[in-house]
Amino acid sequence: EARPECMLKMQRRLLRQHSAEDILLLGRGGHPFDQEDEKSHGGRLSVSSRFSAQEEGPIARRIGLKSVVKIFNFFTPPNVSMPWQMHRQLCSTSSGFVIAGRRILCNAHGVRYHSSVRIRTPSNPKQFQAEVLAIGHECDLAVLTVREEDFWQDLEPLQFGPVPELEAEVVVIGYPTGGDNLSVTKGIVSRVDVTQYSHVGETLLAIQIDAPINNGNSGGPTMMGNLVVGVAFETLSEAENIGYIIPVPVILRFLEDLRRNNRYTGFCDVNVLYQEMENQSFRRYLKMKEEQHGVLVCNVSPMSQTAKVLRKHDVLMAFDGQSIANDGTIMYREGERISFEHLVSSKFVGDTATITILRDAKTMDVEITMEKRIDLVRMHLYDRAPTYYVFSGLVFVALTRHWLFSEYGPNWSSEAPLALCEYLSIFPTKPDEEVVVLSQVIISELTFGYQKLVNLRVKAINDVKLNNVRHLVEIIENSTDEFLRFDLGKFTTIVLERKKCIEVSDQILEANQISQKVSLSRKISEEADDSSAKNGERIIADTKVFLA
């Protein structure tokens, strides 16, 4: 995976309205909203740090066992390589647990592409129909509910605790493969760090434990005493007995987003690329003093609010008063350093942050406004059908990470052409810009000879530069030219006779059982803004009830 762009770390992280110090307090058992107006939050939030030897025994764990449920997800994923088709319906199982407000918290990947979700409790063999209220794919969390009254009998909501200290003993509860009943596994907290979540590639705070998290375990609570300290969500396949859990600060950020907006609004970002500055010569070149440190801005999204404030070659020295080291880390807890991206992930869209920068050897404070991340390549397609257009056997798609995975497998970052992977580190320059790719050539009399020209970017048609797949469709459908010339990659060209292509278009579609020649990014799953938000129901009414 040695790529030039790997030196650049995309600063695109989860944001939250409260200060960085607030969310850091969650790791110390503090009060995250002490500086906030009580009225605006419906009361203060605090995370309990009241653990004792008596509370950590089997009796306390049994309190949690009956509230851990098994989730059955019946889902129909799209065929990204042949986007006019869907795969057959599949079923996966995962875990979840009851939280306040008759809600169930689980992993987003456990209910991906859901057609029907059913839930079973430990004491009832019946599978109850569930409703997906909200999904946060970036943080791999989802909230469900069940409308049937019988489901909630004897179920007690679990409450959250602080980020555990290193070497703390935790218990992972869930329904892993190999059996049908609950499984309880002990583990030790070995690391707290900012890491990449495998579901969509977002980078957030996570806890590493020395207990395996197997298929089916995902979504189950990780407990210390009688409090939840995380949600199990993934494991490290290259090693044994290394699992990862989503910590309480990330969980509360997700739930607070739902409380404020009654739907999942996602992450926001400062929309810059940055580079670490551990080389002494590099720092001297930028006229940095010995006591100065930070990371270098390599690029700023031209469409972002940040572009009005930050420039290329600015040095980010501090974020909201927290000093940034040359390796991009900040002090988290005593003896622990994590990426400063954790501070950014403590903000919400519309929040402001004060950044100390070095520009032209002068130090200054600037204020930036957090906004939605601005991507040229979509992070995921879990909530949308693939975009495609078929014209005379040429299959055009929008470049996405899902398409790269479908074409090149799990190691796509090293197997896919560098020319395509580079677009993941490039910001768009205009609204709705996409990378249009010729993904397949269906052979016919008109396309013969072009069959090897696949997986190349389509840059222009008849000298008109493309903005996205929709623009490509408009150009072709409205053209009156005799020939259509497609400029691919850097030097490749395809030429077709327009009228002949139109004459055989339906025949090619029918011969290859393509029922629809075009699809332009339609929603395929219902989330909060499509369900609960419409009927006035609050997904999360009050976040303080989740905490002990």
N, C-alpha and C positions, 0 to 999 in steps of 0.2 A: 504494500500500500504506500510505497514511497512516492509521493507526489509533491510537486513544488508547492501546491496550494495548501499542503498540510501544515506549513509554517504559519498560515493565517488561521486564526480561530474566530469563527463567526460569533459576534457578540449579539446573539439573538435569544434572549432568555425571558422566562416567566417573570412578570412584574406584579407588584402589589403596592397598595397605597401607603401602608405603614412603613416607617423608617427601617433602615437596615438594622439598627440597634434593636428595634422591636422584635424582629424575627430571630435575631441572634439570641435574644433572651429565652426563646423557646428551648434552646439547648442548655439553659441553666435553670429551668424550672421557674422562670420569671413571669412577669405580666406583660404580654406583648402589646397591649393597647393602653398602657398607663398614661401615655401622653395624648391620647385621643379623647374627644368629646364623648362622654358616656351616652348621651342621648342619641348620637348618630349611630351608635352600634347596639343600642338596646341593652346596655349594660357592659361591664368590663369582662374581658376574657382573661382567664388565667389557666396555666397548665400545671396540674398537680405534680409535685415532686415528693409526695408523701409515700415513700415505700418503706416497709419494714420487713423483717425476717418472717413475721407471722403472715403478712399479706402475700408472700411469695410461695406459699405452700399449695398443695393440690386443691384445697377447698376454693381458693381464689381462682384457680384456673377453671374449675368446674363452672364457675359463674359465667365464664366466657364460652365454654364449650357449647352450651345449648343455643348460643346466639350466632354460631358459625354455620353458614348454610352452603349447600352445594348448588351450583348454577349450571344449567343445561342450556347451551346456546345453539339453536338451529339457524344456520346461516348459509347464504348463497353468495360466494365471492365472485366478482367479475373475472373474466379471462382477459388479463391486461394485454397479452400478446395478440389475441384475436378479440378485440374489444366489442365486437358485435355479438359475442356469445357470453353466457354465464356458465360457471361451473355447476355441477350438480350440488344439491343441498347437502351440507355436512353438519355434524354435531360435535361440539367440544364441551368439556366440563371444566369448571374452575370453582373457586371458592369466593365467599363474601361474608360479610358480617353485618349485624343490625346496629344502626346508630340511631340517635334521637330523631323524633319526628316521623317514625315509621318509614325509615329509609334504610336501604342496604347499600353499603359501599363495597365496590369490587374493582377489578382491573378493567381498563378500557379494552385491552386485547381479548378479554374473556367474553365480551359481547360485541365484538367487531362484526360488521356486515349482518347484524341480527335480523332475522325474519320472525323468530319466535324465541322468547326467553322464558324458561321455567325454573322454579326454585324449589328445593326440598330442604326441610329442616331435619335435625337429628332425630326428633321425636315423632315425625309424621312421614309416612312413606309416600304421601301424595305429592305430585309435582304441581305446584301452583303457577298459574300464568303470571308473569311479571311484566311491568312496564318500565322501559328505559326512559328516565327523566332527563339525564344529561350525560354526556361523554366528553372527557378531556383527553384526547389522544396524546397530546404532548406530554402530560404528566402521567399517562396510563392509568387514569382513574375514571370511574363511572358511578352514577347514583341510580338505583332502581327502587321500585316500590311494588307492593302487591295490594290489590283492591279487596280481596276476600278477607273478611274479618277472622275466619278460623285460622288463617296463617299466623296471626300475631299472638296466639295464645301461648303463654309461658315464655315469650321471647323478651329478654331484657336488653336495652341498648348498651353497647360498650362505650366507654369514655377514653379520651386520649391523655397520654402522659407526655413528658418531655423527651428530647433526644437523649438516649442512654449514653452513659460514659463508656469509654473503651474498657474492654474486659468484662462488661456487664453481661449477666446471663439472661437470655431471652428464650421465649418458647414460640415456635412457629406452629400454627394450627390451621388445618385445611384438609382437603380431600385429594391427595396425590394419587396418581395411577398405582395400581397394584392392589387395590381394595376398594370397598364401597363405603366404609365407615370413616369417621374422623381419624386423623393422624396427628400426633403431637410429637414435635422434634425440638430438642434443646440445641441451643447454639450460643456462641460467645461473640459479642460485638468486637470486630477486629479493626474496623476503619470507618470513619465518617468523612466523606469526600464528595466533591462535585464530579459526576460521571455522566456518560452518555446513556440515556434510556434507549434500549434497543427497539422499542415499539415503533417510534418514528424518528429517532435520532436526536431528540432534544437533550440538552445537557442541564441537569438539575442536581440538587443535593440528594445523596443516597447513603444508606448505611450498609456496609458489608459485614456479613456474619459467616461463621464457619459451619453453617448448617446447609445442606442441600435444599434447594427449592425445585421440586420436580413438577412435571406436567400435572395440572390439576390443583397444585398448591397455590398457584397465583391468585391473588385477591384475598387470601386469608389473613387474619390479624397476626401480628407478631406482638407478643405480650410480655410485659415485665410486671410481676405481681398481678393485679387485676386491672391494669390499664394497658391500652394499646399504644405501642411506641412506633408502629409502622405497618405497612401493608406489603406482604411478600409479592414480588413481581418478576424476578428473573434470576438466572444462575449463570455462572461463567463456565461455558462448555469445555474450555481447554484445561480446566482444573477440577479437582474433586473437592466437594464439600465447601464450595464458595457460593453463597447466595446473596441477593441484594433485596433490601426492603425500602419502600418509599417512606421517608420520615414524616413526622407530624407537621413540621412547618410547610411542606409541600401540600399535604392533605388539607390543612386549614386554609391555605391560599386558594385551593380549588373550591372548597366549600364557601369561602367568603365571596368568591367571584359569583357563585350561584345565588347567594343571599342578596348581593347588591343588584344584580342584573336579571335575576330569574332565568338565566340561561348561561351556558358556558361561552365566554367571550374570547378565551384563549390567551396566549402570551403576547407580550409586547416587547419592544427592543429599542436599543439606541441605534441599531442598524449601521454598525461599523465593522470592519475587519481590523484586527490588531495583531501585532507581532511582539513577542517577548524581547527583552533588551538586556540579556545577561552578559553580552560581550562588552568589555570595557572600552575598546576602540570605538565601537558604535556609539556609546554614550558620550565619549569625548567629542566625537564628530558633531553631535547635536548640542555641544557646549553645556552638557549637564555637569553639575557640581558633584563632588564625591558623595555628599549626603542625599542627593536627589535620586529618585528611582521611579519606575513606572513602565508602561507598555506603549508601543508606537502605533499610532493610527495609520494603517496602510491604505484604507479606502473608506469612503463614506457614501452611503446610498444617496444618489442625487435627488431622489424623490422624497426623502425623509425630512422631518423637521430638524433633525440633528445636523443636516447639511448647512443649515443657517448659522450654526454655532461652531461646529468642529471642522477642522481641515485635515487634509492629508499631511502627515509628518508631525502633527501635534503629539505630545506625550501625555498620556493619561496618568496622573500622579496620585489622585485620590478620588474616591466616589463617596459622596455624602460624608466627607470627613474621615473616611477609612483609607489609610495609606495603602497604595498598591505597590507591591514589590516588583523587581525586574522580571520575575518569572510569572507575574500576573496573579499572585496570591495575596490574601489578606489574613490577618490573625482571626481565627474563629473562636476556639477555646484555648486555654493554656496548653501549650505544647502541640497544638493542631493548627495547621494552615490549610486553607482551601482557596479555590479560584475566586477572584473578585466577582465573577459572574453570579455568584450566590447573592451578592448585594443587588444586582440588577433584577434577579428573579424574585426579589421581595417587593416589587412595585406592580402597580396596575396601570392600564392605559390611561393617559391623561395626567398621571403624576409628574411631578418635576423632581429633578435631582441636580445637586450641585457637584460639578466636576472640576477638580483642580488640574490645570494643564500647564505644560511648558511649551511656549511658542516663541520661536526666534530668541531663545535663551531668556525669555521673560516668563515669570509665573503669574497666572491669573485664574480666577474662578469664573466659570460660566455655568449657566443654567440650561438644562435640556428638558424637553417634554417627551415622555415615553409614549410610544405609539405602537400600533400593530407591526409585526415583523413584515418586511417587504421582501418577498421571494421571487426570483425568476423561475425557479424550479419548485413545484409543489412538494412539500414534505411528505404528504400521504394522500391516499384516495379512499380512506375508510368511509367517508361520508358522501362521496360523489362517484358517479359512473365515469369511466375513462372517456376522454374526448378523442374523437377520431373522425376521419373523412376518407371515403373510398372513391377514387376517380379513375375509371378505366383500368382497374387492377393495381393502381398505386394506393397504398394504405398510409395515410398520414396520421400521426398522433402528436400529442403534447408531451414533451419530456417531463417525466416525474421519477421520483425515487422508486416507486412501485414498478414502473416500466423497466427501469434498469435492473431491478431485482428479478423480474420475470424473464428478461432476455439473457442475463449473465449470471444469475444465481446469487447465493448469499455472499460471495466474494466479489460482487460487482464493482466495488470501489477499486479493485486491482485488475479485474478482468475486462471491464468496459473500456472503450476507447477513451484516451485522455481528452480528446477533443470534446467529448460529451460530458465527462466528469468535471471539466473546468467550469462549466456553466453553473455548478452548484455553489461556486464561490464568487459569482458575478451578480451584481445588483441590476434589476431592470432599469431602463432609462425612460420608460413611458408607461402609462396605465395599461393594465391587462396584457402586458407583454409576456409571451411564451416562447419557448424554443420548440419549433415545429420540426419533427423528425419523420423522414421516410422510413418506416419500419418494415415494410414488406412490399414485394413486387409480385403480384399474381400474374403468371405468365399467360399471355394471349398473343395474337398476331401483332398487336400494336406495341406490346411491352417487351417482346423478346429481344434479348441483348442487354437489357437493363437489370436482369435478375440479381446481379452481384452488387448493385448499387443500393444497399440497404443500410439502415442505422446511421444515416447521414443527416445533418441539419439542412433543412430547406431554407435558404436565405432570401430568395427572391423569385418572383414569377414575372417574366417579361420585364425585367429591370425594376419591378415594384417590390420594395423590401417588405417582408412579412412582419406583422405584429403578433399574430396568434393564429390558431386553426380557424377561428371564425373569419378572420380576414382572408385567409387562403380560400375558404369556401366562397366568399363574396367575389374575389377576383376571378376565380374559375367560372362560377355560375353567371357572372355578368360580362364575361369577355366576349368580344366579337372578332378577335384576332384569328388568323388562319392557323397559327402554330402557338403552342404553349411551351415556353422554355423555363425549365426549373433549374436554378443555380443551387447546387448541393455542395456542402463542405467548403473547401477552399478553391478547388479547381474543376469539380465535376459538373456535368450538364446533362439533363434529360430533355428531349424535345418530342412532343406529341402533336399529332394533327387533331385539332379541337373537334371538328365536326365528326370525324370518324370515331373518336372516343365517345362522343355523345350517343352515336348510333349503336354501339356495342355495350354501353354501360349497363343497361338492364340485364342483358344476356350474361355478362360476367357476374353480376350480383346473384342472379338466379342459379348459375352453375356452381357457385361457391356457397350457396345457402346463406347469403348475407341479406337479411330482411330489411335492414335500414342502412343507408349509405353514409349517414352522418349522425353524430351525437355530440352535443356541445355542453358537457359538464352539467348534468342534472343531478339533483340530490337523490340518494337511494336509501337513506335511513332517517327516521324521525328522531329529533333530539328535543331539547327543552323548548326552543323557540317554535317548534312545530306542534307540541302537545300541551304540556302543562301551562306554558306561558299564554296560550290561546284561551284556556278556560279560566284563567285568573288564579289558578292554584300556585302557591309559592313552593318552589322546589326545596329551598332551605329558608325557613322562617327566621331562625335565630341561631347564630353560630355558638353562642355561649353555652348552649345545652350540650354540646359535644364534649365539654371539658369537665374534669373532676374538680 
